[in-house]
């Protein structure tokens, strides 16, 4: 799934310009867009971990060498009462 380009600047603004050797976790990494953006627009050598539920996404981005580690995992159901969320 892709992201809105309108989110790129605000999200990157939350991250320091130099990530050094920090570990960055990308949950729901999909096609690796955020990992690519972090690799190309931030300084340092962060260790990027991509997590997704769908194996074909992980297989597709593995050859791109964006992430240092890729993990397939099913995220457990979030225990919320029915109709307790207005927007999801």
PyMOL Python script that loads the backbone (N, CA, C, O; Angstrom):
from pymol import cmd

cmd.read_pdbstr("""\
ATOM      1  N   UNK A   1       0.841  -1.172   0.000  1.00  0.00           N
ATOM      2  CA  UNK A   1       0.000   0.000   0.000  1.00  0.00           C
ATOM      3  C   UNK A   1       0.887   1.237   0.000  1.00  0.00           C
ATOM      4  O   UNK A   1       1.922   1.264   0.667  1.00  0.00           O
ATOM      5  N   UNK A   2       0.498   2.219  -0.719  1.00  0.00           N
ATOM      6  CA  UNK A   2       1.287   3.437  -0.781  1.00  0.00           C
ATOM      7  C   UNK A   2       0.825   4.431   0.283  1.00  0.00           C
ATOM      8  O   UNK A   2      -0.223   4.260   0.906  1.00  0.00           O
ATOM      9  N   UNK A   3       1.612   5.447   0.468  1.00  0.00           N
ATOM     10  CA  UNK A   3       1.253   6.481   1.439  1.00  0.00           C
ATOM     11  C   UNK A   3       1.028   7.796   0.704  1.00  0.00           C
ATOM     12  O   UNK A   3       1.440   7.967  -0.444  1.00  0.00           O
ATOM     13  N   UNK A   4       0.379   8.702   1.379  1.00  0.00           N
ATOM     14  CA  UNK A   4       0.146  10.020   0.808  1.00  0.00           C
ATOM     15  C   UNK A   4       1.439  10.833   0.873  1.00  0.00           C
ATOM     16  O   UNK A   4       2.105  10.858   1.908  1.00  0.00           O
ATOM     17  N   UNK A   5       1.788  11.488  -0.213  1.00  0.00           N
ATOM     18  CA  UNK A   5       2.979  12.335  -0.235  1.00  0.00           C
ATOM     19  C   UNK A   5       2.861  13.484   0.760  1.00  0.00           C
ATOM     20  O   UNK A   5       3.870  14.041   1.191  1.00  0.00           O
ATOM     21  N   UNK A   6       1.637  13.836   1.123  1.00  0.00           N
ATOM     22  CA  UNK A   6       1.428  14.898   2.109  1.00  0.00           C
ATOM     23  C   UNK A   6       1.947  14.505   3.488  1.00  0.00           C
ATOM     24  O   UNK A   6       2.207  15.372   4.322  1.00  0.00           O
ATOM     25  N   UNK A   7       2.097  13.225   3.731  1.00  0.00           N
ATOM     26  CA  UNK A   7       2.587  12.755   5.030  1.00  0.00           C
ATOM     27  C   UNK A   7       4.107  12.738   5.136  1.00  0.00           C
ATOM     28  O   UNK A   7       4.647  12.715   6.242  1.00  0.00           O
ATOM     29  N   UNK A   8       4.789  12.749   4.024  1.00  0.00           N
ATOM     30  CA  UNK A   8       6.236  12.573   4.045  1.00  0.00           C
ATOM     31  C   UNK A   8       6.943  13.610   4.910  1.00  0.00           C
ATOM     32  O   UNK A   8       7.699  13.237   5.807  1.00  0.00           O
ATOM     33  N   UNK A   9       6.724  14.876   4.673  1.00  0.00           N
ATOM     34  CA  UNK A   9       7.425  15.919   5.441  1.00  0.00           C
ATOM     35  C   UNK A   9       7.082  15.879   6.931  1.00  0.00           C
ATOM     36  O   UNK A   9       7.999  15.934   7.751  1.00  0.00           O
ATOM     37  N   UNK A  10       5.802  15.785   7.322  1.00  0.00           N
ATOM     38  CA  UNK A  10       5.508  15.741   8.757  1.00  0.00           C
ATOM     39  C   UNK A  10       6.100  14.513   9.456  1.00  0.00           C
ATOM     40  O   UNK A  10       6.613  14.618  10.570  1.00  0.00           O
ATOM     41  N   UNK A  11       6.030  13.360   8.806  1.00  0.00           N
ATOM     42  CA  UNK A  11       6.572  12.148   9.432  1.00  0.00           C
ATOM     43  C   UNK A  11       8.090  12.255   9.551  1.00  0.00           C
ATOM     44  O   UNK A  11       8.649  11.941  10.601  1.00  0.00           O
ATOM     45  N   UNK A  12       8.760  12.695   8.491  1.00  0.00           N
ATOM     46  CA  UNK A  12      10.212  12.841   8.567  1.00  0.00           C
ATOM     47  C   UNK A  12      10.609  13.893   9.589  1.00  0.00           C
ATOM     48  O   UNK A  12      11.696  13.819  10.162  1.00  0.00           O
ATOM     49  N   UNK A  13       9.749  14.865   9.822  1.00  0.00           N
ATOM     50  CA  UNK A  13      10.024  15.896  10.821  1.00  0.00           C
ATOM     51  C   UNK A  13      10.086  15.358  12.240  1.00  0.00           C
ATOM     52  O   UNK A  13      10.715  15.967  13.106  1.00  0.00           O
ATOM     53  N   UNK A  14       9.443  14.228  12.489  1.00  0.00           N
ATOM     54  CA  UNK A  14       9.495  13.600  13.811  1.00  0.00           C
ATOM     55  C   UNK A  14      10.828  12.901  14.055  1.00  0.00           C
ATOM     56  O   UNK A  14      11.207  12.665  15.202  1.00  0.00           O
ATOM     57  N   UNK A  15      11.535  12.572  12.984  1.00  0.00           N
ATOM     58  CA  UNK A  15      12.795  11.846  13.108  1.00  0.00           C
ATOM     59  C   UNK A  15      13.965  12.815  13.099  1.00  0.00           C
ATOM     60  O   UNK A  15      13.914  13.833  12.407  1.00  0.00           O
ATOM     61  N   UNK A  16      15.018  12.520  13.852  1.00  0.00           N
ATOM     62  CA  UNK A  16      16.197  13.376  13.786  1.00  0.00           C
ATOM     63  C   UNK A  16      16.831  13.295  12.395  1.00  0.00           C
ATOM     64  O   UNK A  16      16.709  12.279  11.710  1.00  0.00           O
ATOM     65  N   UNK A  17      17.505  14.365  11.984  1.00  0.00           N
ATOM     66  CA  UNK A  17      18.153  14.366  10.669  1.00  0.00           C
ATOM     67  C   UNK A  17      19.233  13.301  10.571  1.00  0.00           C
ATOM     68  O   UNK A  17      19.404  12.674   9.525  1.00  0.00           O
ATOM     69  N   UNK A  18      19.961  13.097  11.661  1.00  0.00           N
ATOM     70  CA  UNK A  18      20.997  12.069  11.681  1.00  0.00           C
ATOM     71  C   UNK A  18      20.510  10.929  12.568  1.00  0.00           C
ATOM     72  O   UNK A  18      20.419  11.075  13.787  1.00  0.00           O
ATOM     73  N   UNK A  19      20.203   9.810  11.957  1.00  0.00           N
ATOM     74  CA  UNK A  19      19.716   8.652  12.706  1.00  0.00           C
ATOM     75  C   UNK A  19      20.850   7.828  13.301  1.00  0.00           C
ATOM     76  O   UNK A  19      20.612   6.882  14.052  1.00  0.00           O
ATOM     77  N   UNK A  20      22.082   8.191  12.962  1.00  0.00           N
ATOM     78  CA  UNK A  20      23.228   7.474  13.514  1.00  0.00           C
ATOM     79  C   UNK A  20      23.103   5.983  13.262  1.00  0.00           C
ATOM     80  O   UNK A  20      22.926   5.543  12.126  1.00  0.00           O
ATOM     81  N   UNK A  21      23.197   5.212  14.339  1.00  0.00           N
ATOM     82  CA  UNK A  21      23.075   3.752  14.257  1.00  0.00           C
ATOM     83  C   UNK A  21      21.834   3.280  14.998  1.00  0.00           C
ATOM     84  O   UNK A  21      21.802   2.169  15.528  1.00  0.00           O
ATOM     85  N   UNK A  22      20.813   4.130  15.033  1.00  0.00           N
ATOM     86  CA  UNK A  22      19.569   3.758  15.716  1.00  0.00           C
ATOM     87  C   UNK A  22      18.870   2.627  14.972  1.00  0.00           C
ATOM     88  O   UNK A  22      19.109   2.395  13.787  1.00  0.00           O
ATOM     89  N   UNK A  23      18.003   1.933  15.697  1.00  0.00           N
ATOM     90  CA  UNK A  23      17.170   0.886  15.112  1.00  0.00           C
ATOM     91  C   UNK A  23      15.803   1.494  14.829  1.00  0.00           C
ATOM     92  O   UNK A  23      15.184   2.086  15.713  1.00  0.00           O
ATOM     93  N   UNK A  24      15.332   1.344  13.587  1.00  0.00           N
ATOM     94  CA  UNK A  24      14.050   1.895  13.160  1.00  0.00           C
ATOM     95  C   UNK A  24      13.146   0.741  12.746  1.00  0.00           C
ATOM     96  O   UNK A  24      13.528  -0.097  11.928  1.00  0.00           O
ATOM     97  N   UNK A  25      11.947   0.706  13.317  1.00  0.00           N
ATOM     98  CA  UNK A  25      10.980  -0.344  13.021  1.00  0.00           C
ATOM     99  C   UNK A  25       9.870   0.223  12.143  1.00  0.00           C
ATOM    100  O   UNK A  25       9.227   1.209  12.505  1.00  0.00           O
ATOM    101  N   UNK A  26       9.650  -0.396  10.998  1.00  0.00           N
ATOM    102  CA  UNK A  26       8.599  -0.002  10.057  1.00  0.00           C
ATOM    103  C   UNK A  26       7.537  -1.102  10.067  1.00  0.00           C
ATOM    104  O   UNK A  26       7.682  -2.121   9.391  1.00  0.00           O
ATOM    105  N   UNK A  27       6.472  -0.887  10.836  1.00  0.00           N
ATOM    106  CA  UNK A  27       5.396  -1.869  10.947  1.00  0.00           C
ATOM    107  C   UNK A  27       4.426  -1.641   9.799  1.00  0.00           C
ATOM    108  O   UNK A  27       3.955  -0.525   9.581  1.00  0.00           O
ATOM    109  N   UNK A  28       4.132  -2.704   9.071  1.00  0.00           N
ATOM    110  CA  UNK A  28       3.303  -2.583   7.877  1.00  0.00           C
ATOM    111  C   UNK A  28       4.106  -1.983   6.744  1.00  0.00           C
ATOM    112  O   UNK A  28       3.643  -1.067   6.063  1.00  0.00           O
ATOM    113  N   UNK A  29       5.313  -2.498   6.539  1.00  0.00           N
ATOM    114  CA  UNK A  29       6.250  -1.883   5.588  1.00  0.00           C
ATOM    115  C   UNK A  29       5.806  -1.973   4.140  1.00  0.00           C
ATOM    116  O   UNK A  29       6.293  -1.206   3.309  1.00  0.00           O
ATOM    117  N   UNK A  30       4.902  -2.880   3.810  1.00  0.00           N
ATOM    118  CA  UNK A  30       4.360  -2.949   2.454  1.00  0.00           C
ATOM    119  C   UNK A  30       5.433  -3.048   1.392  1.00  0.00           C
ATOM    120  O   UNK A  30       6.246  -3.972   1.412  1.00  0.00           O
ATOM    121  N   UNK A  31       5.443  -2.104   0.465  1.00  0.00           N
ATOM    122  CA  UNK A  31       6.418  -2.108  -0.626  1.00  0.00           C
ATOM    123  C   UNK A  31       7.723  -1.411  -0.256  1.00  0.00           C
ATOM    124  O   UNK A  31       8.587  -1.238  -1.115  1.00  0.00           O
ATOM    125  N   UNK A  32       7.886  -1.006   1.004  1.00  0.00           N
ATOM    126  CA  UNK A  32       9.144  -0.428   1.458  1.00  0.00           C
ATOM    127  C   UNK A  32       9.313   1.054   1.213  1.00  0.00           C
ATOM    128  O   UNK A  32      10.432   1.564   1.255  1.00  0.00           O
ATOM    129  N   UNK A  33       8.221   1.754   0.958  1.00  0.00           N
ATOM    130  CA  UNK A  33       8.333   3.183   0.640  1.00  0.00           C
ATOM    131  C   UNK A  33       8.954   3.987   1.780  1.00  0.00           C
ATOM    132  O   UNK A  33       9.844   4.805   1.546  1.00  0.00           O
ATOM    133  N   UNK A  34       8.491   3.760   3.014  1.00  0.00           N
ATOM    134  CA  UNK A  34       9.040   4.537   4.127  1.00  0.00           C
ATOM    135  C   UNK A  34      10.501   4.190   4.371  1.00  0.00           C
ATOM    136  O   UNK A  34      11.306   5.070   4.678  1.00  0.00           O
ATOM    137  N   UNK A  35      10.844   2.927   4.237  1.00  0.00           N
ATOM    138  CA  UNK A  35      12.239   2.545   4.390  1.00  0.00           C
ATOM    139  C   UNK A  35      13.116   3.240   3.370  1.00  0.00           C
ATOM    140  O   UNK A  35      14.200   3.720   3.701  1.00  0.00           O
ATOM    141  N   UNK A  36      12.655   3.295   2.132  1.00  0.00           N
ATOM    142  CA  UNK A  36      13.404   3.976   1.068  1.00  0.00           C
ATOM    143  C   UNK A  36      13.536   5.462   1.363  1.00  0.00           C
ATOM    144  O   UNK A  36      14.612   6.038   1.204  1.00  0.00           O
ATOM    145  N   UNK A  37      12.448   6.081   1.791  1.00  0.00           N
ATOM    146  CA  UNK A  37      12.487   7.512   2.104  1.00  0.00           C
ATOM    147  C   UNK A  37      13.472   7.790   3.237  1.00  0.00           C
ATOM    148  O   UNK A  37      14.237   8.753   3.177  1.00  0.00           O
ATOM    149  N   UNK A  38      13.453   6.955   4.257  1.00  0.00           N
ATOM    150  CA  UNK A  38      14.392   7.143   5.373  1.00  0.00           C
ATOM    151  C   UNK A  38      15.825   6.964   4.892  1.00  0.00           C
ATOM    152  O   UNK A  38      16.697   7.762   5.236  1.00  0.00           O
ATOM    153  N   UNK A  39      16.073   5.935   4.107  1.00  0.00           N
ATOM    154  CA  UNK A  39      17.437   5.684   3.592  1.00  0.00           C
ATOM    155  C   UNK A  39      17.945   6.842   2.731  1.00  0.00           C
ATOM    156  O   UNK A  39      19.133   7.159   2.774  1.00  0.00           O
ATOM    157  N   UNK A  40      17.076   7.472   1.958  1.00  0.00           N
ATOM    158  CA  UNK A  40      17.528   8.488   1.008  1.00  0.00           C
ATOM    159  C   UNK A  40      17.456   9.916   1.546  1.00  0.00           C
ATOM    160  O   UNK A  40      18.103  10.806   0.995  1.00  0.00           O
ATOM    161  N   UNK A  41      16.690  10.153   2.598  1.00  0.00           N
ATOM    162  CA  UNK A  41      16.522  11.533   3.068  1.00  0.00           C
ATOM    163  C   UNK A  41      17.075  11.801   4.460  1.00  0.00           C
ATOM    164  O   UNK A  41      17.099  12.950   4.902  1.00  0.00           O
ATOM    165  N   UNK A  42      17.516  10.768   5.151  1.00  0.00           N
ATOM    166  CA  UNK A  42      18.092  10.948   6.482  1.00  0.00           C
ATOM    167  C   UNK A  42      19.553  10.531   6.462  1.00  0.00           C
ATOM    168  O   UNK A  42      19.973   9.734   5.623  1.00  0.00           O
ATOM    169  N   UNK A  43      20.314  11.075   7.391  1.00  0.00           N
ATOM    170  CA  UNK A  43      21.742  10.756   7.498  1.00  0.00           C
ATOM    171  C   UNK A  43      21.944   9.624   8.494  1.00  0.00           C
ATOM    172  O   UNK A  43      21.047   9.282   9.265  1.00  0.00           O
ATOM    173  N   UNK A  44      23.121   9.062   8.461  1.00  0.00           N
ATOM    174  CA  UNK A  44      23.477   7.991   9.379  1.00  0.00           C
ATOM    175  C   UNK A  44      23.327   6.634   8.723  1.00  0.00           C
ATOM    176  O   UNK A  44      23.077   6.514   7.524  1.00  0.00           O
ATOM    177  N   UNK A  45      23.486   5.630   9.544  1.00  0.00           N
ATOM    178  CA  UNK A  45      23.365   4.245   9.085  1.00  0.00           C
ATOM    179  C   UNK A  45      22.418   3.492  10.008  1.00  0.00           C
ATOM    180  O   UNK A  45      22.848   2.598  10.737  1.00  0.00           O
ATOM    181  N   UNK A  46      21.137   3.842   9.987  1.00  0.00           N
ATOM    182  CA  UNK A  46      20.209   3.164  10.878  1.00  0.00           C
ATOM    183  C   UNK A  46      20.020   1.707  10.483  1.00  0.00           C
ATOM    184  O   UNK A  46      20.200   1.339   9.322  1.00  0.00           O
ATOM    185  N   UNK A  47      19.663   0.898  11.437  1.00  0.00           N
ATOM    186  CA  UNK A  47      19.312  -0.506  11.200  1.00  0.00           C
ATOM    187  C   UNK A  47      17.802  -0.525  11.014  1.00  0.00           C
ATOM    188  O   UNK A  47      17.055  -0.331  11.972  1.00  0.00           O
ATOM    189  N   UNK A  48      17.349  -0.760   9.784  1.00  0.00           N
ATOM    190  CA  UNK A  48      15.919  -0.735   9.475  1.00  0.00           C
ATOM    191  C   UNK A  48      15.334  -2.140   9.508  1.00  0.00           C
ATOM    192  O   UNK A  48      15.844  -3.061   8.871  1.00  0.00           O
ATOM    193  N   UNK A  49      14.257  -2.281  10.262  1.00  0.00           N
ATOM    194  CA  UNK A  49      13.530  -3.545  10.336  1.00  0.00           C
ATOM    195  C   UNK A  49      12.157  -3.319   9.713  1.00  0.00           C
ATOM    196  O   UNK A  49      11.410  -2.438  10.142  1.00  0.00           O
ATOM    197  N   UNK A  50      11.831  -4.106   8.712  1.00  0.00           N
ATOM    198  CA  UNK A  50      10.523  -4.038   8.074  1.00  0.00           C
ATOM    199  C   UNK A  50       9.666  -5.199   8.528  1.00  0.00           C
ATOM    200  O   UNK A  50      10.108  -6.347   8.514  1.00  0.00           O
ATOM    201  N   UNK A  51       8.442  -4.903   8.929  1.00  0.00           N
ATOM    202  CA  UNK A  51       7.511  -5.920   9.408  1.00  0.00           C
ATOM    203  C   UNK A  51       6.234  -5.832   8.587  1.00  0.00           C
ATOM    204  O   UNK A  51       5.682  -4.748   8.397  1.00  0.00           O
ATOM    205  N   UNK A  52       5.767  -6.974   8.102  1.00  0.00           N
ATOM    206  CA  UNK A  52       4.499  -6.997   7.384  1.00  0.00           C
ATOM    207  C   UNK A  52       3.877  -8.381   7.516  1.00  0.00           C
ATOM    208  O   UNK A  52       4.564  -9.367   7.786  1.00  0.00           O
ATOM    209  N   UNK A  53       2.587  -8.433   7.325  1.00  0.00           N
ATOM    210  CA  UNK A  53       1.861  -9.695   7.418  1.00  0.00           C
ATOM    211  C   UNK A  53       1.885 -10.464   6.102  1.00  0.00           C
ATOM    212  O   UNK A  53       1.777 -11.690   6.097  1.00  0.00           O
ATOM    213  N   UNK A  54       2.026  -9.748   4.984  1.00  0.00           N
ATOM    214  CA  UNK A  54       1.891 -10.389   3.690  1.00  0.00           C
ATOM    215  C   UNK A  54       3.248 -10.736   3.097  1.00  0.00           C
ATOM    216  O   UNK A  54       4.024  -9.846   2.749  1.00  0.00           O
ATOM    217  N   UNK A  55       3.530 -12.014   2.983  1.00  0.00           N
ATOM    218  CA  UNK A  55       4.821 -12.520   2.509  1.00  0.00           C
ATOM    219  C   UNK A  55       5.225 -11.974   1.134  1.00  0.00           C
ATOM    220  O   UNK A  55       6.394 -11.637   0.948  1.00  0.00           O
ATOM    221  N   UNK A  56       4.298 -11.871   0.155  1.00  0.00           N
ATOM    222  CA  UNK A  56       4.712 -11.347  -1.152  1.00  0.00           C
ATOM    223  C   UNK A  56       5.312  -9.944  -1.091  1.00  0.00           C
ATOM    224  O   UNK A  56       6.211  -9.637  -1.873  1.00  0.00           O
ATOM    225  N   UNK A  57       4.843  -9.089  -0.190  1.00  0.00           N
ATOM    226  CA  UNK A  57       5.467  -7.773  -0.034  1.00  0.00           C
ATOM    227  C   UNK A  57       6.919  -7.935   0.398  1.00  0.00           C
ATOM    228  O   UNK A  57       7.820  -7.306  -0.156  1.00  0.00           O
ATOM    229  N   UNK A  58       7.128  -8.782   1.390  1.00  0.00           N
ATOM    230  CA  UNK A  58       8.485  -8.965   1.922  1.00  0.00           C
ATOM    231  C   UNK A  58       9.406  -9.577   0.881  1.00  0.00           C
ATOM    232  O   UNK A  58      10.569  -9.190   0.770  1.00  0.00           O
ATOM    233  N   UNK A  59       8.890 -10.531   0.117  1.00  0.00           N
ATOM    234  CA  UNK A  59       9.706 -11.146  -0.930  1.00  0.00           C
ATOM    235  C   UNK A  59      10.072 -10.130  -2.004  1.00  0.00           C
ATOM    236  O   UNK A  59      11.186 -10.143  -2.528  1.00  0.00           O
ATOM    237  N   UNK A  60       9.134  -9.257  -2.327  1.00  0.00           N
ATOM    238  CA  UNK A  60       9.377  -8.257  -3.375  1.00  0.00           C
ATOM    239  C   UNK A  60      10.457  -7.253  -2.959  1.00  0.00           C
ATOM    240  O   UNK A  60      11.307  -6.889  -3.772  1.00  0.00           O
ATOM    241  N   UNK A  61      10.431  -6.807  -1.702  1.00  0.00           N
ATOM    242  CA  UNK A  61      11.386  -5.771  -1.297  1.00  0.00           C
ATOM    243  C   UNK A  61      12.714  -6.331  -0.793  1.00  0.00           C
ATOM    244  O   UNK A  61      13.672  -5.582  -0.604  1.00  0.00           O
ATOM    245  N   UNK A  62      12.774  -7.635  -0.578  1.00  0.00           N
ATOM    246  CA  UNK A  62      14.020  -8.227  -0.072  1.00  0.00           C
ATOM    247  C   UNK A  62      15.195  -7.940  -1.006  1.00  0.00           C
ATOM    248  O   UNK A  62      16.295  -7.640  -0.542  1.00  0.00           O
ATOM    249  N   UNK A  63      14.973  -8.029  -2.300  1.00  0.00           N
ATOM    250  CA  UNK A  63      16.072  -7.821  -3.253  1.00  0.00           C
ATOM    251  C   UNK A  63      16.479  -6.352  -3.382  1.00  0.00           C
ATOM    252  O   UNK A  63      17.525  -6.051  -3.957  1.00  0.00           O
ATOM    253  N   UNK A  64      15.665  -5.438  -2.855  1.00  0.00           N
ATOM    254  CA  UNK A  64      15.973  -4.011  -2.959  1.00  0.00           C
ATOM    255  C   UNK A  64      16.981  -3.540  -1.915  1.00  0.00           C
ATOM    256  O   UNK A  64      17.506  -2.431  -2.016  1.00  0.00           O
ATOM    257  N   UNK A  65      17.251  -4.369  -0.923  1.00  0.00           N
ATOM    258  CA  UNK A  65      18.216  -4.060   0.135  1.00  0.00           C
ATOM    259  C   UNK A  65      17.917  -2.743   0.857  1.00  0.00           C
ATOM    260  O   UNK A  65      18.832  -1.997   1.205  1.00  0.00           O
ATOM    261  N   UNK A  66      16.642  -2.470   1.075  1.00  0.00           N
ATOM    262  CA  UNK A  66      16.254  -1.285   1.830  1.00  0.00           C
ATOM    263  C   UNK A  66      16.362  -1.567   3.325  1.00  0.00           C
ATOM    264  O   UNK A  66      16.875  -0.749   4.089  1.00  0.00           O
ATOM    265  N   UNK A  67      15.878  -2.717   3.724  1.00  0.00           N
ATOM    266  CA  UNK A  67      15.824  -3.085   5.144  1.00  0.00           C
ATOM    267  C   UNK A  67      16.962  -4.020   5.498  1.00  0.00           C
ATOM    268  O   UNK A  67      17.402  -4.834   4.685  1.00  0.00           O
ATOM    269  N   UNK A  68      17.428  -3.887   6.724  1.00  0.00           N
ATOM    270  CA  UNK A  68      18.465  -4.787   7.216  1.00  0.00           C
ATOM    271  C   UNK A  68      17.873  -6.118   7.658  1.00  0.00           C
ATOM    272  O   UNK A  68      18.547  -7.148   7.654  1.00  0.00           O
ATOM    273  N   UNK A  69      16.605  -6.078   8.038  1.00  0.00           N
ATOM    274  CA  UNK A  69      15.919  -7.284   8.476  1.00  0.00           C
ATOM    275  C   UNK A  69      14.446  -7.167   8.087  1.00  0.00           C
ATOM    276  O   UNK A  69      13.840  -6.103   8.215  1.00  0.00           O
ATOM    277  N   UNK A  70      13.883  -8.274   7.612  1.00  0.00           N
ATOM    278  CA  UNK A  70      12.465  -8.327   7.273  1.00  0.00           C
ATOM    279  C   UNK A  70      11.811  -9.435   8.090  1.00  0.00           C
ATOM    280  O   UNK A  70      12.347 -10.537   8.204  1.00  0.00           O
ATOM    281  N   UNK A  71      10.656  -9.132   8.650  1.00  0.00           N
ATOM    282  CA  UNK A  71       9.959 -10.087   9.507  1.00  0.00           C
ATOM    283  C   UNK A  71       8.507 -10.176   9.066  1.00  0.00           C
ATOM    284  O   UNK A  71       7.826  -9.163   8.906  1.00  0.00           O
ATOM    285  N   UNK A  72       8.040 -11.417   8.873  1.00  0.00           N
ATOM    286  CA  UNK A  72       6.626 -11.619   8.605  1.00  0.00           C
ATOM    287  C   UNK A  72       5.961 -11.978   9.921  1.00  0.00           C
ATOM    288  O   UNK A  72       6.395 -12.892  10.621  1.00  0.00           O
ATOM    289  N   UNK A  73       4.912 -11.255  10.248  1.00  0.00           N
ATOM    290  CA  UNK A  73       4.207 -11.508  11.500  1.00  0.00           C
ATOM    291  C   UNK A  73       2.753 -11.104  11.356  1.00  0.00           C
ATOM    292  O   UNK A  73       2.428 -10.114  10.702  1.00  0.00           O
ATOM    293  N   UNK A  74       1.889 -11.883  11.976  1.00  0.00           N
ATOM    294  CA  UNK A  74       0.477 -11.511  12.044  1.00  0.00           C
ATOM    295  C   UNK A  74       0.286 -10.705  13.311  1.00  0.00           C
ATOM    296  O   UNK A  74       0.637 -11.146  14.405  1.00  0.00           O
ATOM    297  N   UNK A  75      -0.268  -9.533  13.152  1.00  0.00           N
ATOM    298  CA  UNK A  75      -0.503  -8.680  14.303  1.00  0.00           C
ATOM    299  C   UNK A  75      -1.798  -9.161  14.965  1.00  0.00           C
ATOM    300  O   UNK A  75      -2.823  -9.304  14.299  1.00  0.00           O
ATOM    301  N   UNK A  76      -1.746  -9.407  16.256  1.00  0.00           N
ATOM    302  CA  UNK A  76      -2.940  -9.929  16.914  1.00  0.00           C
ATOM    303  C   UNK A  76      -4.099  -8.936  16.899  1.00  0.00           C
ATOM    304  O   UNK A  76      -3.915  -7.725  16.778  1.00  0.00           O
ATOM    305  N   UNK A  77      -5.258  -9.481  17.022  1.00  0.00           N
ATOM    306  CA  UNK A  77      -6.463  -8.664  17.072  1.00  0.00           C
ATOM    307  C   UNK A  77      -6.389  -7.734  18.273  1.00  0.00           C
ATOM    308  O   UNK A  77      -6.028  -8.152  19.373  1.00  0.00           O
ATOM    309  N   UNK A  78      -6.731  -6.482  18.056  1.00  0.00           N
ATOM    310  CA  UNK A  78      -6.703  -5.505  19.137  1.00  0.00           C
ATOM    311  C   UNK A  78      -8.023  -5.615  19.901  1.00  0.00           C
ATOM    312  O   UNK A  78      -9.094  -5.485  19.310  1.00  0.00           O
ATOM    313  N   UNK A  79      -7.950  -5.849  21.188  1.00  0.00           N
ATOM    314  CA  UNK A  79      -9.178  -6.073  21.961  1.00  0.00           C
ATOM    315  C   UNK A  79      -9.912  -4.770  22.307  1.00  0.00           C
ATOM    316  O   UNK A  79      -9.709  -4.190  23.374  1.00  0.00           O
ATOM    317  N   UNK A  80     -10.751  -4.335  21.398  1.00  0.00           N
ATOM    318  CA  UNK A  80     -11.553  -3.133  21.622  1.00  0.00           C
ATOM    319  C   UNK A  80     -13.033  -3.515  21.547  1.00  0.00           C
ATOM    320  O   UNK A  80     -13.422  -4.426  20.816  1.00  0.00           O
ATOM    321  N   UNK A  81     -13.823  -2.814  22.303  1.00  0.00           N
ATOM    322  CA  UNK A  81     -15.259  -3.052  22.266  1.00  0.00           C
ATOM    323  C   UNK A  81     -15.814  -2.627  20.912  1.00  0.00           C
ATOM    324  O   UNK A  81     -15.347  -1.657  20.315  1.00  0.00           O
ATOM    325  N   UNK A  82     -16.804  -3.355  20.442  1.00  0.00           N
ATOM    326  CA  UNK A  82     -17.450  -2.996  19.181  1.00  0.00           C
ATOM    327  C   UNK A  82     -18.006  -1.581  19.271  1.00  0.00           C
ATOM    328  O   UNK A  82     -18.556  -1.168  20.292  1.00  0.00           O
ATOM    329  N   UNK A  83     -17.847  -0.854  18.176  1.00  0.00           N
ATOM    330  CA  UNK A  83     -18.340   0.517  18.040  1.00  0.00           C
ATOM    331  C   UNK A  83     -17.685   1.493  19.005  1.00  0.00           C
ATOM    332  O   UNK A  83     -18.246   2.555  19.276  1.00  0.00           O
ATOM    333  N   UNK A  84     -16.501   1.154  19.532  1.00  0.00           N
ATOM    334  CA  UNK A  84     -15.804   2.075  20.425  1.00  0.00           C
ATOM    335  C   UNK A  84     -14.848   2.993  19.671  1.00  0.00           C
ATOM    336  O   UNK A  84     -14.281   3.916  20.255  1.00  0.00           O
ATOM    337  N   UNK A  85     -14.668   2.740  18.368  1.00  0.00           N
ATOM    338  CA  UNK A  85     -13.776   3.551  17.537  1.00  0.00           C
ATOM    339  C   UNK A  85     -14.613   4.242  16.470  1.00  0.00           C
ATOM    340  O   UNK A  85     -15.449   3.615  15.820  1.00  0.00           O
ATOM    341  N   UNK A  86     -14.382   5.536  16.296  1.00  0.00           N
ATOM    342  CA  UNK A  86     -15.126   6.287  15.294  1.00  0.00           C
ATOM    343  C   UNK A  86     -14.450   6.280  13.933  1.00  0.00           C
ATOM    344  O   UNK A  86     -15.126   6.271  12.905  1.00  0.00           O
ATOM    345  N   UNK A  87     -13.119   6.284  13.917  1.00  0.00           N
ATOM    346  CA  UNK A  87     -12.372   6.319  12.658  1.00  0.00           C
ATOM    347  C   UNK A  87     -11.259   5.291  12.743  1.00  0.00           C
ATOM    348  O   UNK A  87     -10.513   5.233  13.720  1.00  0.00           O
ATOM    349  N   UNK A  88     -11.165   4.482  11.698  1.00  0.00           N
ATOM    350  CA  UNK A  88     -10.070   3.509  11.676  1.00  0.00           C
ATOM    351  C   UNK A  88      -9.558   3.340  10.268  1.00  0.00           C
ATOM    352  O   UNK A  88      -8.634   2.562  10.036  1.00  0.00           O
TER     353      UNK A  88
END
""", "prot")
cmd.dss("prot")
cmd.show_as("cartoon", "prot")
cmd.util.cbc("prot")
cmd.orient("prot")
